[in-house]
Amino acid sequence: MNNPPDISQDPSEHEEYAHNVQKHVRGYLIVGALLLAFTAITVALSYVDFGARKANIAVAMLVATLKAGLVAAIFMHLAAEKRLIYRILIFTGFFVLGLFWLIFLAWYDYPVFR
Amino acid sequence: MEIPYTVSTRPDTGLWNAKVGIWLFLASEVMLFGGLFSAYIFLRLDAPPGMWPHGLLNVPVGTMNTAILILSSVTVVLAWAALKMRRYRAYWWYMLATILCGVIFLTVKLVYEWPQKFDHFGAYIKPEALGKYEQYLGNKHAAAKDLPPRLEITGHLHNRAALSDPKIKEYEVALDPLNADPTNPAMDRPHFFPLPVTDKIAKIEKEDVQRATMFLPTHSAYFASYFTITGLHGMHVLGGVLVFIYMWLPVSKKLYQRNPEHLANRVEVAGLFWHFVDLIWIFVFPLFYLL
């Protein structure tokens, strides 16, 4: 989904533009409804026994990532953004993964209850 | 001097400046929350069996708050779209709805959820005394069902003075349903609707207790991370609400009359922050309330 274009200064084109934004509004409403539905699904799935708690966590995180992806792609317009923003986010992803990786190194270094 | 590129795009980046700014800020926010979430993972993986509590938070209330945040994310993006279409009235109403959602979220957290926790009591029993309290813990039942061991007795503390007065030798606790009826299979898993405290009273001797506190950050690694992360998240909600109030007040209408696209861009940037706060909550909710 692309973002609405900037508004035209030409009043004759304005109506067409408003119509264009209106189409995006419909998309935002659909995404909002999807997010609410996924929330209900997350809650419902947490009461289903997938055999191990680890499996339940994996399922819940999968749904949460899907929801987060919807928010980022549509509400935060990341589905169609300029290259500089993606570059910033690639660096962010790299460093945040590094942060989690450090924690795992520390965890393996400190065996207590495993 | 005019601040450049508030509306027009910079030729080299293809963006107006505030957009680059907010994304750099959000990148730093990812690192801030990333640090806390990795601490959460670390603490949880290292929690000994039975030491990571489940079912202590109010799931329906948490679900409602999640829905409110999602709703506010929709209204803020609609507010922005209304500005893009130059419909100020609609913008004004959507913004008001967003602000109200944020205020409701914070009120539920600070007036209902947190105080309810501060009013709840838990006592971790020493390993050697667990057998003495088997009637409240049901560890034989738990072991037979392959459930994690139960080390804590929770409920409503009748003699609060016992927390600070060393002369009082025991805690009098009105038990939570799990501890009141621990071998009931219905208690094996947390319920969606939290069950009220029962009128069954247990006396727990202080010398059998490893540690006993109200549900404060000192209670456990679980509540410490819960209060830290939801507290920081709540401060973000508060910050967002304050910014939205500024954009909703008449002072911003003046900007709208002068340069509507500038206000639209401000709303977009504040909206990006708001969606990020929503995004954090999308992970906080299952991690603390459900799993």
Interface residues (C-beta under 8 A of the other chain):
Chain A: P4 D6 I7 H14 Y17 A18 V21 Q22 H24 V25 Y28 L29 V31 G32 L35 L36 T39 A40 T42 V43 S46 Y47 D49 R53 N56 I57 A60 M61 V63 A64 K67 A68 V71 A72 F75 M76 K82 R83 L84 I85 I88 L89 F91 T92 F95 V96 L99 F100 L102 I103 A106 W107 Y110 V112 F113
Chain B: T13 G14 L15 K19 V20 W23 L24 A27 V30 M31 G34 G35 S38 A39 I41 F42 L45 D46 A47 P48 P49 V59 T63 T66 A67 I70 L71 S73 V74 V77 L78 A81 K84 M85 R86 R189 F192 E261 G271 L272 H275 F276 D278 L279 I282 F283 F285 P286 L287 L290 L291
